[in-house]
Amino acid sequence: MKIDFKKYSSIKIGGIHDIVMIDKIGDYKDFQIIGDANNILISNDPKPMAKLTNRFKYIELANDELVVGGATSSGKLFSYTKKNNIAGFEFISALPGCIAGLVKMNAGLKSYEIFQIVKHINIDGNIVKKDDIIHNYRWTNISGVIYEVVFDLKYGFDKTAVDIFKKMRANQPSTPSAGSCFKNPTGFSAGYLIENVGLKGFRIGDMAYSEIHANFLTNLGDGTYDDAMKLITMAKEKVKDKFGIVLELEIIII
Ligand SMILES: Cc1cc2nc3c(=O)[nH]c(=O)nc-3n(C[C@H](O)[C@H](O)[C@H](O)COP(=O)(O)OP(=O)(O)OC[C@H]3O[C@@H](n4cnc5c(N)ncnc54)[C@H](O)[C@@H]3O)c2cc1C
């Protein structure tokens, strides 16, 4: 299948590429797996890519577990948990992507992260328990394909929490981006550091660090990979020079 990443990716950058569609469990070691492309920046020469088909979009209730196909969107899962009065998924309404992408990135909001509710994961056809996966802030050591995620099931959807999470997002720009550009270094906010070195709102071509939140690298129209990389390099250098801190990318470059 051909995907035009200028349309498909949330940051609206990238060419048209052939994507291998994963319809059943197999060997995809030679491919970069992608999900809904909310956290990736496609380079001018990307690795071959592969992606789960709609066969992996499902949600099933089984005893005390919620079984979710890796390609299921966070929005679908959120709506399902709301409708069925299931607790613990309130924060995912704010995290765009598919469940496999959220799990691989250990996506989260403030003190909430998806690994807090994961039970086990089907990786490359093997059931792997959460405790056997190393995970921390926006990172896991998962290297294979995530086909299915099984969550603990608890009842009691919390509508108040949803409103709180919505408010937390109020400081994020709606301009195309791939979410936070850099991870927050321990004890600092990446946005604060970028703003402090004078890059908030700084623009090269059609790419800019947002005026609303400096850690969002935004595409103002015809932004390119090259301009994005110039801004990324610039922020890393300036923050290193001024604070001695090495900024680490949260965005995945393919
Ligand atoms: C406006 C905006 C706001 C955001 N806010 C947040 C936030 O508050 N918190 C947060 O944590 N994130 C945030 N993000 C980032 C994004 O929501 C998450 O990183 C999400 O997990 C990306 O999911 P995806 O399906 O789009 O994955 P992709 O971007 O397609 O891929 C992300 C990673 O997941 C891997 N992956 C995808 N599918 C699979 C699979 N089946 N098997 C193995 N690996 C796979 C890819 O290889 C890649 O490493 C935001 C993004 C945007 C655009």
The ligand as an ORCA input file, in Angstrom:
! r2SCAN-3c Opt
* xyz 0 1
  C      -0.875     16.900     18.990
  C      -0.169     15.728     19.636
  C      -0.136     15.637     21.014
  C       0.522     14.563     21.637
  N       0.544     14.496     23.001
  C       1.159     13.460     23.607
  C       1.176     13.359     25.043
  O       0.643     14.179     25.763
  N       1.819     12.287     25.587
  C       2.422     11.341     24.837
  O       2.971     10.392     25.393
  N       2.428     11.419     23.481
  C       1.808     12.451     22.858
  N       1.820     12.545     21.490
  C       2.545     11.539     20.711
  C       1.686     10.366     20.263
  O       0.352     10.543     20.626
  C       2.170      9.067     20.911
  O       3.555      8.881     20.794
  C       1.491      7.840     20.316
  O       1.922      6.742     21.068
  C       1.842      7.621     18.854
  O       1.092      6.525     18.346
  P       1.082      6.244     16.769
  O       0.165      5.110     16.493
  O       0.779      7.480     16.037
  O       2.571      5.756     16.547
  P       3.644      6.178     15.437
  O       3.903      7.641     15.540
  O       3.224      5.661     14.106
  O       4.913      5.356     15.955
  C       5.461      5.677     17.209
  C       6.368      4.535     17.651
  O       5.564      3.372     17.877
  C       6.081      2.265     17.147
  N       4.962      1.412     16.734
  C       3.779      1.785     16.169
  N       3.022      0.697     15.945
  C       3.749     -0.381     16.366
  C       3.520     -1.800     16.394
  N       2.384     -2.345     15.942
  N       4.480     -2.590     16.901
  C       5.641     -2.074     17.382
  N       5.915     -0.759     17.367
  C       4.984      0.083     16.873
  C       6.829      2.895     15.979
  O       7.850      2.022     15.517
  C       7.419      4.137     16.625
  O       8.603      3.782     17.316
  C       1.155     13.585     20.841
  C       1.123     13.666     19.441
  C       0.457     14.737     18.839
  C       0.421     14.809     17.340
*
